[in-house]
Amino acid sequence: MPTISTNIGNPEESLGQALHGISDSKLRTKLVESYLSLKRNYVEGRFESSGLDAGKFCEIALRIAQSQVFGSHVPLGKRIPNFADACRELVTSPSAAAPESIREIIPRGLVFMYTLRNKRGIGHVGGDVDANRVDAITIVHGADWVICELIRLYHGLSIEDAQDLVDNLAQRKLPIVWEIAGKKRVLKAGLTASDESLLLLYGQQESAVLVEDLCDWVEYSNFSLFKSNVLNKLHANRLIEYDKDDQLVYLSPLGVARVEDTLLTLLK
């Protein structure tokens, strides 16, 4: 079995290599593009854009399943008249036509993702911001599973190894952030504690960080002052979400922009 490169600098190449068993190169390329765009827009808080990507992802994944089961698919550029009916045709196809996952499990997952994206709208307005995030998380995890399953089927990896590959591709690794013995350190002198905190949070945008851990990683001498002088100010500027009840910190889309537009540029 050929080795898969997990070079973060070229995730399209890595995923394309992992999915090389999908013979239709156009479908394979479009699947990878829509998946990475979905992940990128979700991480950066553009939930409406991630919803559009989710629709494209589902439609491409459906065509791949059709190709494997029926030997042909709805042509690219032609509208799929009824997405749920198209998936139902796959579910009811003969068992010998393709692996069960392609015929039954993936189509059912795609129907759920496609329906959630269409009926809930993802790009809600007003007071539904929390629903936006929850819906987007659900869709992103569904897309992760579909990609992992396709890698498992068409590259011969175990589901665990496929998940590791996807996690590695999705993780944003910074050369100036060093992880050692369960700790993280910013390998650049002269930065403020606030900027160090943003850089450390940037590496794991899809999960929260314990305040105690972040303080330890920054090596701030006083825990109480770290919360008042650093976290409270970052929270007030909406660069982070500081949950005082659970003592957790999340990087906001504004925090992502601060890192990408300012900090990473300065550190080059």
C-alpha positions as CSV (number, residue, x, y, z in Angstrom):
1,M,0.0,0.0,0.0
2,P,1.5,3.4,-1.0
3,T,2.4,5.9,1.7
4,I,0.2,8.9,2.1
5,S,1.8,12.2,2.6
6,T,0.2,14.3,5.4
7,N,2.0,17.5,4.5
8,I,-0.2,20.2,6.0
9,G,1.0,22.7,3.4
10,N,-0.7,20.7,0.6
11,P,-3.9,19.0,2.0
12,E,-5.4,18.8,-1.5
13,E,-2.6,16.5,-2.6
14,S,-2.7,14.4,0.6
15,L,-6.5,13.8,0.4
16,G,-6.4,13.3,-3.4
17,Q,-3.7,10.6,-2.8
18,A,-5.8,9.0,-0.1
19,L,-8.8,8.9,-2.3
20,H,-7.0,7.8,-5.5
21,G,-9.1,4.7,-5.7
22,I,-12.0,6.8,-6.8
23,S,-11.4,6.6,-10.5
24,D,-13.2,9.7,-11.7
25,S,-10.6,12.4,-11.2
26,K,-13.0,15.3,-11.6
27,L,-15.3,14.0,-8.9
28,R,-12.4,13.2,-6.7
29,T,-11.0,16.7,-7.1
30,K,-14.3,18.5,-6.5
31,L,-15.0,16.4,-3.4
32,V,-11.6,17.3,-1.9
33,E,-12.1,21.0,-2.8
34,S,-15.6,21.2,-1.3
35,Y,-14.6,19.3,1.8
36,L,-11.5,21.5,2.6
37,S,-13.5,24.7,1.8
38,L,-16.3,23.5,4.2
39,K,-13.7,22.9,6.9
40,R,-12.0,26.2,6.4
41,N,-15.2,28.3,6.4
42,Y,-16.4,26.5,9.5
43,V,-13.2,27.0,11.4
44,E,-13.2,30.7,10.5
45,G,-16.8,31.2,11.6
46,R,-18.4,31.7,8.1
47,F,-21.3,29.3,8.7
48,E,-23.4,30.5,5.8
49,S,-20.5,29.8,3.4
50,S,-19.8,26.4,5.1
51,G,-23.5,25.6,4.4
52,L,-23.1,26.3,0.7
53,D,-20.0,24.1,0.7
54,A,-21.9,21.4,2.5
55,G,-24.5,21.3,-0.3
56,K,-21.7,20.9,-2.9
57,F,-20.0,18.2,-0.8
58,C,-23.2,16.2,-0.5
59,E,-24.0,16.4,-4.2
60,I,-20.4,15.4,-5.2
61,A,-20.4,12.5,-2.7
62,L,-23.8,11.3,-4.0
63,R,-22.4,11.3,-7.6
64,I,-19.4,9.2,-6.4
65,A,-21.8,6.7,-4.8
66,Q,-23.9,6.6,-8.0
67,S,-20.9,5.9,-10.1
68,Q,-19.8,3.1,-7.8
69,V,-23.2,1.5,-7.6
70,F,-24.7,2.1,-11.0
71,G,-21.6,2.7,-13.2
72,S,-22.8,6.2,-14.0
73,H,-23.9,9.4,-12.2
74,V,-25.9,12.6,-12.7
75,P,-23.6,14.7,-14.9
76,L,-21.7,17.6,-13.3
77,G,-23.5,20.8,-14.0
78,K,-26.9,19.0,-14.2
79,R,-29.3,19.5,-11.2
80,I,-30.2,16.5,-9.1
81,P,-34.0,16.7,-9.2
82,N,-34.7,15.2,-5.8
83,F,-31.7,14.5,-3.5
84,A,-33.6,12.2,-1.1
85,D,-35.0,10.1,-3.9
86,A,-31.6,9.8,-5.5
87,C,-30.2,8.5,-2.2
88,R,-33.1,6.2,-1.7
89,E,-32.3,4.6,-5.1
90,L,-28.8,3.8,-3.7
91,V,-30.2,2.3,-0.5
92,T,-32.6,0.0,-2.4
93,S,-29.9,-1.2,-4.9
94,P,-28.9,-4.9,-5.1
95,S,-26.5,-5.9,-2.3
96,A,-23.9,-7.1,-4.9
97,A,-23.7,-3.7,-6.6
98,A,-21.2,-2.1,-4.2
99,P,-20.1,-2.3,-0.5
100,E,-22.8,-1.7,2.0
101,S,-21.3,1.6,3.2
102,I,-21.6,3.0,-0.3
103,R,-25.1,1.7,-0.9
104,E,-26.7,2.3,2.4
105,I,-24.8,4.1,5.1
106,I,-23.2,7.0,3.2
107,P,-26.4,7.9,1.3
108,R,-28.4,8.0,4.6
109,G,-25.7,10.3,6.1
110,L,-25.8,12.5,3.1
111,V,-29.6,12.9,3.2
112,F,-29.4,14.0,6.9
113,M,-26.6,16.5,6.1
114,Y,-28.3,17.8,3.0
115,T,-31.7,18.2,4.8
116,L,-30.1,19.9,7.8
117,R,-28.3,22.3,5.5
118,N,-31.5,23.1,3.5
119,K,-34.2,23.1,6.2
120,R,-32.3,24.8,9.0
121,G,-30.5,27.2,6.6
122,I,-27.1,27.3,8.5
123,G,-27.0,31.1,7.8
124,H,-29.6,32.0,10.4
125,V,-30.1,35.6,11.5
126,G,-31.2,37.2,14.7
127,G,-31.1,35.0,17.8
128,D,-30.1,31.7,16.1
129,V,-26.3,32.1,16.2
130,D,-25.9,29.2,18.6
131,A,-28.0,27.0,16.2
132,N,-25.7,28.1,13.4
133,R,-22.7,26.7,15.2
134,V,-24.4,23.5,16.4
135,D,-25.7,22.8,12.9
136,A,-22.3,23.6,11.3
137,I,-20.5,21.3,13.8
138,T,-22.9,18.5,13.0
139,I,-22.4,18.9,9.2
140,V,-18.6,19.1,9.5
141,H,-18.4,16.0,11.6
142,G,-20.7,14.2,9.1
143,A,-18.4,15.3,6.2
144,D,-15.4,14.1,8.2
145,W,-17.0,10.7,8.6
146,V,-17.9,10.4,4.9
147,I,-14.3,11.3,3.9
148,C,-12.9,8.8,6.4
149,E,-15.2,6.1,5.1
150,L,-14.2,6.7,1.5
151,I,-10.5,6.7,2.5
152,R,-11.1,3.4,4.3
153,L,-12.8,1.9,1.2
154,Y,-10.6,3.2,-1.5
155,H,-7.2,3.2,0.1
156,G,-7.5,0.2,2.4
157,L,-6.8,2.1,5.7
158,S,-8.6,1.3,8.9
159,I,-11.2,3.8,10.0
160,E,-8.9,4.8,12.9
161,D,-6.0,5.6,10.5
162,A,-8.3,7.4,8.1
163,Q,-9.5,9.5,11.0
164,D,-5.9,10.3,12.0
165,L,-5.2,11.4,8.5
166,V,-8.3,13.7,8.4
167,D,-7.5,15.1,11.9
168,N,-3.9,15.8,10.8
169,L,-5.0,17.6,7.6
170,A,-7.5,19.7,9.5
171,Q,-5.2,20.7,12.3
172,R,-3.4,24.0,11.8
173,K,0.2,23.5,12.8
174,L,2.4,26.5,13.4
175,P,6.2,26.2,13.2
176,I,6.6,28.6,16.1
177,V,4.4,26.5,18.4
178,W,6.2,23.5,20.0
179,E,4.3,20.7,21.8
180,I,6.3,18.7,24.3
181,A,5.3,16.4,27.2
182,G,1.7,17.6,27.1
183,K,2.7,21.3,27.1
184,K,2.8,23.9,24.4
185,R,5.3,26.7,24.0
186,V,5.5,29.6,21.6
187,L,9.1,29.6,20.2
188,K,9.2,33.4,19.6
189,A,10.6,35.8,22.2
190,G,9.1,39.2,22.8
191,L,5.5,38.5,22.2
192,T,2.8,39.7,24.7
193,A,0.9,37.2,26.7
194,S,-2.2,38.1,24.7
195,D,-0.6,37.3,21.4
196,E,1.0,34.1,22.7
197,S,-2.5,33.1,23.9
198,L,-4.0,33.7,20.5
199,L,-1.3,31.7,18.7
200,L,-1.7,28.8,21.1
201,L,-5.5,28.8,20.7
202,Y,-5.2,29.0,16.9
203,G,-3.7,25.5,16.8
204,Q,-6.9,23.9,18.1
205,Q,-9.8,26.0,16.9
206,E,-12.4,23.3,17.1
207,S,-12.0,22.7,20.8
208,A,-11.8,24.7,24.0
209,V,-8.7,25.1,26.1
210,L,-8.7,25.1,29.9
211,V,-7.7,28.5,31.4
212,E,-5.3,26.8,33.7
213,D,-3.5,25.1,30.8
214,L,-3.3,28.2,28.7
215,C,-1.8,30.1,31.6
216,D,0.7,27.4,32.1
217,W,1.6,27.3,28.4
218,V,2.1,31.1,28.4
219,E,4.1,30.8,31.7
220,Y,2.2,33.7,33.2
221,S,3.4,34.1,36.8
222,N,0.1,34.9,38.4
223,F,-3.1,32.9,37.5
224,S,-5.5,35.6,38.8
225,L,-3.7,38.4,36.9
226,F,-3.6,36.2,33.8
227,K,-7.4,36.0,33.8
228,S,-7.9,39.7,34.6
229,N,-5.1,41.3,32.5
230,V,-5.1,38.9,29.5
231,L,-8.3,36.9,29.1
232,N,-10.8,39.6,30.2
233,K,-9.3,42.0,27.7
234,L,-9.2,39.5,24.9
235,H,-12.8,38.6,25.7
236,A,-13.9,42.3,25.7
237,N,-12.4,42.7,22.3
238,R,-14.2,39.6,21.1
239,L,-11.0,37.9,20.1
240,I,-11.9,35.0,22.4
241,E,-14.8,33.6,24.3
242,Y,-13.9,33.3,27.9
243,D,-16.3,31.0,29.8
244,K,-15.8,31.9,33.4
245,D,-18.2,29.2,34.7
246,D,-16.4,26.3,33.1
247,Q,-13.0,28.0,32.9
248,L,-12.7,27.4,29.2
249,V,-11.4,29.6,26.4
250,Y,-12.4,29.5,22.7
251,L,-10.8,31.4,19.8
252,S,-13.3,33.6,18.0
253,P,-13.4,34.3,14.2
254,L,-12.0,37.8,15.1
255,G,-9.2,36.0,16.9
256,V,-8.5,33.8,13.9
257,A,-8.4,37.0,11.7
258,R,-6.0,38.6,14.2
259,V,-3.6,35.6,14.0
260,E,-3.8,35.2,10.2
261,D,-3.8,38.9,9.2
262,T,-1.4,40.3,11.7
263,L,0.6,37.8,13.9
264,L,1.5,35.3,11.2
265,T,2.6,38.1,8.9
266,L,4.8,39.6,11.6
267,L,6.3,36.2,12.4
268,K,7.4,35.4,8.8
